[in-house]
Amino acid sequence: MKKILFLILITFQLNTLAMDKFVLRSYDKKITNLSSVKRVFKKYDKKLLISNLRSFVSCCRPSRMVGSKGHEKTAKWIFDRIKKIDGNSNVIIDEFSPDIDHAISLYRKDFQKEIAGNYSKTSKTYKKWNSFTNSMIGHLGKLRNVKGSNVIWEKKGTINPDEVIVLGAHFDTITFNKENLKIDFESAQPGADNNGTGVSVLLSMIEVLSEVDLPKTVRVVFFDYQEFGFLGARAFVSKYKQSLKKEKFAGFVNVLMLGHDTKSKDKKKKFNNFKIYIRKENEALHGKDLKLVKSLKSVGDKAQSGVKFDIESNGFNSGDHVNFWDAGFAACTFSQNWEDDFNFKNHHTSNDFVETLNFKTLYNSFLYLGPSVLAWSYDII
């Protein structure tokens, strides 16, 4: 009886280890066409993606908000997780001094443009957004000596290393009092959808990409300080702008909130209704974004029919991609449908739990975006 129990225990442990480490066979590593690209990502079990999501959300409880104790641990957790995925990986923690004055200026300008000129000072809207602006600026003033940390992973291309694509997801959180929009410092901030989903998708993508050769270079960045004026991405672009210009930089892909998908609350009453956000059509660099997105979407549409990403040229400005736009680079954001099926109920609240998410759609989004990036590296259409 003891021998049987021992064998059962060993089998369980081996299965657990197998689930913890994604490994491809030599045959699967040979990328020759779209079918082989799809096969590589299909080998990645949904359970591994959800495990990455749960582990990340649990790592730094109760909050990943800049200035909190949980936030101090987050970049190191991501770094260690990548090292566990690929011990030989090229990964660094890139510390920076946040441009606090820039963020303060952004909030003041937004308030003047969107609120002050359109609502009376006695209106509820004015009072609420004035409260929000003052709360954000007040906390930013306390963060002047709090360093930020972007985590950067890179896999160099074996044939054309100067051809580069950058993917990013922010890891910090924030919650607000819904009545007055002041920062809620007391409540938990699980941040599962925003942006545990983006982080988990990119961690899972690293697991797959670390197993195959890449002709072109793929760079993945986990951004800090997103919830306070996108300062992590601002620091990254400022530091690496000139080197990106010297490279054949295809553009930046922001991965943001891919876990919310409903039918009952969707304005079009359908699942799998997602978006890729780029500049407005009348903007001079709209064509750059469109070129990047079309190359990714052409493969994604073929690789995964379980989710639909429509191109939205509306100048969406709620993501780290805006810093790449400001520098003249192509950039886009893959996200849930903010117009038709946005996660209003849980966004920036203590209720943004893993259990509230649509795992099927999240996994399908991974199976859409991952093959798009791998195919880009191999020039497979």
C-alpha positions in Angstrom: 0.0 0.0 0.0 2.8 2.4 0.9 4.5 1.6 -2.4 1.3 2.5 -4.3 0.9 5.8 -2.4 4.6 6.6 -3.1 4.1 6.0 -6.8 1.0 8.2 -6.8 2.9 11.0 -5.0 5.8 10.8 -7.5 3.4 10.9 -10.5 1.6 13.9 -9.0 4.9 15.7 -8.5 6.1 15.0 -12.0 2.8 16.2 -13.4 3.1 19.4 -11.4 6.6 20.0 -12.6 5.5 19.4 -16.2 2.8 21.9 -15.8 5.2 24.4 -14.2 7.7 24.3 -17.1 6.6 24.6 -20.8 8.7 22.5 -23.1 8.5 22.0 -26.9 9.7 19.0 -28.8 12.5 19.5 -31.3 9.9 18.9 -34.1 7.7 21.7 -32.8 10.5 24.2 -32.8 10.9 24.1 -36.5 8.9 27.1 -37.8 8.3 27.0 -41.5 4.7 28.2 -42.1 1.6 29.5 -40.4 0.5 26.0 -39.4 3.8 25.5 -37.4 3.3 28.9 -35.8 -0.2 28.0 -34.7 0.9 24.6 -33.5 3.6 26.0 -31.2 1.1 28.2 -29.3 -1.6 25.5 -29.2 0.8 23.4 -27.2 0.6 26.0 -24.5 -2.2 24.8 -22.1 -4.7 27.4 -20.9 -4.0 26.2 -17.3 -0.5 27.6 -17.6 -1.8 31.0 -18.6 -4.3 31.1 -15.8 -1.6 29.9 -13.3 0.6 32.9 -14.4 -2.4 35.2 -13.8 -3.3 33.8 -10.4 0.4 33.7 -9.2 0.9 37.3 -10.3 -2.2 38.7 -8.7 -1.3 36.8 -5.5 2.4 37.8 -5.4 2.2 41.3 -4.0 -1.1 41.6 -2.1 -3.0 43.6 -1.1 -1.8 46.3 -3.6 0.6 47.0 -6.4 0.0 50.8 -6.2 3.1 52.9 -6.5 4.2 53.8 -2.9 2.8 50.6 -1.3 4.8 47.7 0.1 3.3 45.3 -2.5 4.5 47.6 -5.3 8.0 47.4 -3.9 8.0 43.6 -4.5 6.4 43.4 -7.9 9.2 44.1 -10.3 11.5 41.6 -8.5 8.7 39.0 -8.7 8.4 39.4 -12.4 12.1 39.3 -12.8 12.3 36.1 -10.8 9.4 34.5 -12.7 11.1 35.2 -16.0 14.4 33.7 -14.7 12.4 30.6 -13.7 10.9 30.4 -17.2 14.2 30.8 -18.9 17.4 30.7 -16.8 19.4 31.9 -19.8 17.1 34.8 -20.6 18.3 38.4 -21.1 16.2 40.1 -18.5 16.9 43.3 -16.4 15.2 45.5 -13.9 15.6 49.0 -15.4 15.2 51.5 -12.5 14.2 55.1 -13.3 13.4 58.4 -11.7 9.7 59.2 -12.5 9.0 62.5 -14.2 6.5 63.6 -11.5 6.1 67.1 -12.8 5.1 65.8 -16.3 2.4 63.7 -14.7 1.1 66.6 -12.6 1.0 68.7 -15.7 -1.0 66.0 -17.6 -3.7 65.9 -15.0 -4.0 69.6 -14.8 -4.3 70.0 -18.5 -6.8 67.2 -18.8 -9.0 68.8 -16.1 -8.9 72.2 -17.8 -9.6 70.8 -21.2 -12.3 68.2 -20.4 -14.0 69.6 -17.3 -13.2 73.2 -16.4 -14.4 74.6 -19.7 -17.5 72.4 -20.0 -19.1 72.2 -16.5 -19.9 74.8 -13.8 -18.0 74.6 -10.5 -21.2 73.7 -8.7 -22.0 70.6 -10.9 -21.5 67.1 -9.6 -19.2 66.3 -12.6 -16.9 69.3 -11.9 -16.7 68.4 -8.2 -16.0 64.8 -8.8 -13.2 65.3 -11.4 -11.7 68.2 -9.4 -11.5 65.7 -6.5 -9.9 63.1 -8.7 -7.3 65.6 -10.1 -6.4 66.9 -6.6 -6.1 63.4 -5.3 -3.8 62.3 -8.1 -1.6 65.4 -7.9 -1.5 65.1 -4.1 -0.2 61.5 -4.2 2.2 62.3 -7.0 3.8 64.9 -4.8 4.6 62.2 -2.3 6.2 60.0 -4.9 9.1 62.2 -5.9 11.6 60.0 -4.1 10.0 56.7 -5.1 11.9 55.1 -7.9 10.2 53.2 -10.7 11.3 49.8 -12.1 10.6 48.6 -15.6 11.4 44.9 -16.3 12.8 44.2 -19.7 13.1 40.8 -21.4 14.7 40.4 -24.8 15.4 37.6 -27.2 17.8 38.6 -30.0 17.1 37.7 -33.5 19.4 35.1 -35.0 19.2 36.5 -38.6 18.0 40.1 -38.4 18.7 41.2 -34.8 18.2 44.9 -35.7 14.6 44.3 -36.7 12.7 44.8 -33.4 9.2 44.7 -32.0 8.4 45.8 -28.5 5.5 44.5 -26.5 4.5 45.9 -23.1 2.1 45.6 -20.2 1.9 47.6 -17.0 1.9 46.0 -13.6 0.9 48.7 -11.1 -2.6 49.2 -9.7 -4.9 51.8 -8.3 -8.5 52.0 -6.9 -10.8 54.9 -6.4 -13.8 55.8 -4.3 -16.5 55.8 -6.9 -18.4 58.6 -5.2 -15.7 61.2 -5.2 -13.0 59.6 -7.4 -10.4 60.0 -4.7 -7.7 57.4 -4.4 -8.8 54.6 -2.1 -5.7 53.8 -0.1 -7.4 51.4 2.3 -9.0 48.8 -0.1 -7.3 45.9 -1.7 -6.2 46.2 -5.3 -6.0 42.8 -6.9 -5.9 44.3 -10.4 -6.7 41.0 -12.2 -8.1 42.4 -15.4 -6.1 45.7 -15.1 -3.5 44.6 -15.7 -2.8 41.1 -14.5 -4.2 39.8 -17.8 -1.7 41.8 -19.8 1.2 40.7 -17.6 0.1 37.0 -17.7 -0.3 37.0 -21.5 3.3 38.4 -21.9 4.8 36.0 -19.3 3.2 33.1 -21.1 4.4 34.5 -24.5 7.9 34.6 -23.1 7.6 30.9 -22.1 6.8 30.0 -25.7 9.2 32.3 -27.4 12.1 31.2 -25.2 11.7 27.7 -26.6 12.1 28.7 -30.3 14.7 30.5 -32.4 13.6 34.0 -33.5 15.0 35.5 -36.8 14.1 39.0 -35.5 14.4 40.5 -32.0 11.4 40.5 -29.6 11.5 42.8 -26.6 9.0 42.6 -23.8 8.6 45.3 -21.2 6.6 45.3 -18.0 5.9 48.9 -17.2 5.7 50.6 -13.8 3.9 53.9 -12.9 1.3 53.5 -15.6 -1.5 54.5 -13.3 0.3 57.8 -12.7 0.7 59.4 -16.1 2.3 56.5 -17.9 5.6 57.4 -16.4 7.2 54.0 -16.8 6.7 54.0 -20.5 7.8 57.6 -20.6 11.1 56.7 -18.9 11.6 53.8 -21.3 11.0 55.8 -24.4 13.2 58.7 -23.2 16.1 56.3 -22.4 15.9 54.2 -25.5 14.5 56.6 -28.2 17.8 57.0 -30.0 18.6 53.3 -30.0 15.1 52.5 -31.3 15.6 54.9 -34.1 18.9 53.2 -35.1 17.1 49.8 -35.2 14.5 48.8 -37.7 11.8 49.3 -35.1 8.5 47.8 -36.2 6.6 49.4 -33.4 5.1 49.0 -29.9 2.2 46.7 -28.9 0.5 47.5 -25.6 -1.3 44.6 -24.0 -4.1 45.9 -21.7 -7.1 44.3 -20.0 -7.9 41.2 -22.0 -10.0 39.3 -19.5 -13.4 41.0 -19.5 -15.9 39.7 -22.1 -19.6 39.5 -21.7 -22.7 39.0 -23.9 -25.4 40.4 -21.7 -23.7 43.7 -21.1 -22.2 44.0 -24.5 -24.0 46.7 -26.6 -23.8 44.4 -29.6 -24.9 41.4 -27.5 -22.0 39.2 -28.5 -18.8 37.6 -27.1 -15.3 37.9 -28.4 -15.7 41.6 -29.2 -12.3 43.2 -28.8 -10.3 46.1 -30.2 -6.9 47.3 -31.5 -6.6 51.0 -30.8 -4.5 53.3 -33.0 -4.2 57.0 -34.0 -7.0 58.8 -35.7 -7.2 58.6 -39.5 -6.5 62.4 -39.9 -3.3 62.2 -37.9 0.0 62.3 -39.9 1.4 59.0 -38.4 -1.8 57.0 -38.6 -0.4 55.0 -41.5 2.5 53.8 -39.3 0.1 52.3 -36.8 -2.1 50.8 -39.5 0.9 49.1 -41.1 2.0 47.5 -37.8 -1.6 46.4 -36.9 -2.4 45.0 -40.3 0.7 42.8 -40.2 -0.3 41.4 -36.8 -4.0 41.2 -37.5 -3.6 39.3 -40.8 -2.0 36.4 -38.9 -4.1 36.7 -35.8 -7.3 36.4 -37.8 -6.1 33.2 -39.3 -4.5 31.7 -36.2 -7.5 32.2 -33.8 -11.1 32.6 -34.7 -12.3 32.4 -31.1 -11.8 36.2 -30.6 -12.2 39.2 -32.9 -10.0 42.2 -32.8 -11.3 45.1 -34.8 -9.2 48.2 -35.6 -10.4 51.3 -33.9 -8.8 54.6 -35.2 -9.9 56.9 -32.4 -6.7 58.1 -30.9 -7.3 56.1 -27.7 -5.1 57.8 -25.1 -5.4 55.5 -22.0 -2.3 53.4 -22.3 1.5 53.3 -22.4 1.5 53.5 -26.2 0.9 57.3 -26.0 4.6 57.8 -25.2 5.6 55.9 -28.3 3.2 58.1 -30.4 4.8 61.2 -28.9 8.2 60.0 -30.0 7.0 59.4 -33.6 6.9 55.6 -33.4 4.2 53.2 -34.6 2.2 51.9 -31.6 -1.2 50.3 -30.8 -3.1 48.8 -27.9 -4.8 45.4 -27.9 -7.6 45.5 -25.3 -11.2 44.8 -24.5 -13.9 46.8 -26.3 -14.0 50.1 -24.3 -16.9 51.4 -26.3 -19.3 48.3 -26.2 -18.2 46.0 -23.4 -15.9 47.8 -20.9 -15.3 46.4 -17.4 -16.9 49.4 -15.7 -18.1 47.4 -12.7 -14.6 46.2 -11.6 -12.2 48.7 -13.2 -10.1 50.4 -10.6 -12.0 48.8 -7.7 -11.2 46.2 -5.1 -13.5 43.7 -7.0 -11.1 43.2 -9.9 -10.6 39.6 -9.0 -9.4 36.7 -11.2 -12.7 34.9 -10.7 -14.6 37.7 -12.5 -12.8 37.2 -15.8 -13.6 35.2 -18.9 -10.7 32.7 -19.1 -11.7 31.4 -22.5 -11.5 34.8 -24.1 -8.3 35.6 -22.3 -6.7 32.4 -23.6 -8.0 33.0 -27.1 -6.5 36.5 -27.0 -3.2 34.9 -26.1 -3.6 32.5 -29.1 -4.3 35.5 -31.3 -1.4 37.8 -30.3 1.3 35.2 -29.7 1.2 33.7 -33.2 1.1 37.2 -34.7 4.4 38.1 -33.0 6.1 34.8 -33.9 4.9 35.0 -37.5 6.2 38.6 -37.7 9.7 37.4 -36.6 9.6 34.8 -39.4 8.0 37.0 -42.1 5.1 34.6 -42.3 1.8 36.0 -43.5 
